[in-house]
Amino acid sequence: MQAVLSSEGPITIVFSGAEDKREFSLALRIAHILHSYHRLDSAIITEDEALARTHLASWSSGNIVLIGKPSALFVKHILNPGASPVKVVGSTVCISNRTFAKRDQGMDLIAVLT
């Protein structure tokens, strides 16, 4: 978690889109906590903007926090087979052959992209 907070620029929080109010609410809470307790700047963007930035290679410096379901477009792009040791099989998260299938395991998945 410290690596995410040690960002060279604003932390970008990506969520699925305007129709997902729960993800947007979570993004707002994370941005508030980052500002209130760590004095860090952040920006909240939709996955459509994140995909556009990726295709145009126009990401600014800073870390990315990704909020989304395995079916979300940007999540699928980031978890592209072979691009990451993290994969989602059905509703199970797997990291380097270790599975996190139980809901009570408290799995936090934060992708730090540089």
Secondary structure, 3 states (H helix, E strand, C coil): CHHHHCCCCCEEEEECCCCCHHHHHHHHHHHHHHHHHHCCCEEEEEHHHHHHHHHHCCCCCCCEEECCCCCCHHHHHHCCCCCCCEEEECCEEEECCEEECCHHHCCCCCCCCC
